[in-house]
Amino acid sequence: MSDNVQVKLQILGKDYVLGCPEAERATLVDSANYLNRKLQEVKDGGKVVSNERMVVVSALNIIHEYFQYKNEVEKDQLNLNSELLSLQDKISLALSDRKE
């Protein structure tokens, strides 16, 4: 039995009905709301006139945000790994000094 539900979304003033697993419903609604906010930001900027261009510019902005976030997370992960290695070395050194 499928646990898919129909979700009604509104994007750019148009209704869309999409199917998704019940467990993903809230995320889908949040995603549509986020997209609408980004579209509104581009629209309010006044430089984009067609809906198609507005969607493309918004999509590029969202992808740019994602890559910035991804790069920050990867950088933080590398820093954390470096710190963990440093702590492991200090612990090993402290334990080896105790044995002597």
C-alpha positions in Angstrom: 0.0 0.0 0.0 1.3 3.4 -1.0 1.6 6.1 1.6 1.5 8.9 -1.0 -0.7 11.9 -0.4 -1.8 14.7 -2.7 -0.5 18.1 -1.7 -1.9 21.3 -3.1 0.8 24.0 -3.5 0.6 27.5 -4.9 3.5 28.9 -6.8 3.4 32.2 -8.5 -0.3 32.4 -7.8 -1.0 29.1 -9.7 -2.2 25.9 -8.0 -0.2 22.7 -8.4 -1.2 19.3 -7.0 1.7 17.0 -6.4 1.9 13.5 -4.9 4.5 12.7 -2.3 5.0 10.4 0.6 3.2 11.5 3.7 6.5 11.7 5.6 7.7 14.3 3.1 4.6 16.5 3.0 5.8 19.2 5.4 9.2 19.4 3.6 7.4 19.8 0.2 5.2 22.5 1.6 8.2 24.3 3.2 10.1 24.0 -0.1 7.2 25.6 -2.1 6.9 28.4 0.5 10.7 29.0 0.3 10.5 29.1 -3.5 7.6 31.6 -3.4 9.6 33.8 -1.1 12.6 33.7 -3.5 10.4 34.4 -6.5 8.8 37.3 -4.7 12.3 38.7 -3.9 13.3 38.6 -7.6 9.9 40.1 -8.6 10.3 42.9 -6.0 13.8 43.6 -7.4 12.0 44.8 -10.5 14.7 43.7 -13.0 13.0 40.5 -14.2 9.8 40.8 -16.2 8.7 37.3 -17.3 7.7 34.5 -15.0 10.1 32.2 -16.9 13.1 34.5 -16.2 12.0 35.0 -12.6 12.0 31.2 -12.1 15.4 30.8 -13.6 16.9 33.6 -11.6 15.3 32.3 -8.4 16.5 28.8 -9.1 20.1 30.1 -9.7 19.9 32.1 -6.4 18.7 29.0 -4.5 21.4 26.8 -6.0 24.0 29.5 -5.2 22.8 29.5 -1.5 23.0 25.7 -1.5 26.6 25.6 -2.8 27.7 28.3 -0.3 26.1 26.3 2.5 27.7 23.0 1.3 31.1 24.6 1.1 30.8 26.0 4.6 29.8 22.6 5.9 32.7 20.9 4.2 35.1 23.5 5.5 33.7 23.0 9.0 34.0 19.2 8.7 37.7 19.5 7.7 38.4 21.8 10.6 36.6 19.4 13.0 38.5 16.5 11.6 41.8 18.4 12.1 40.9 19.3 15.7 40.0 15.7 16.4 43.3 14.5 15.1 45.1 17.0 17.2 43.2 16.0 20.3 43.9 12.3 19.6 47.6 13.1 19.3 47.6 15.0 22.6 45.7 12.1 24.3 48.2 9.5 22.9 51.1 11.6 24.0 49.7 12.1 27.5 49.0 8.3 27.8 52.5 7.4 26.6 54.0 9.8 29.1 52.0 8.2 32.0 53.5 4.8 31.1 57.0 5.9 31.5 
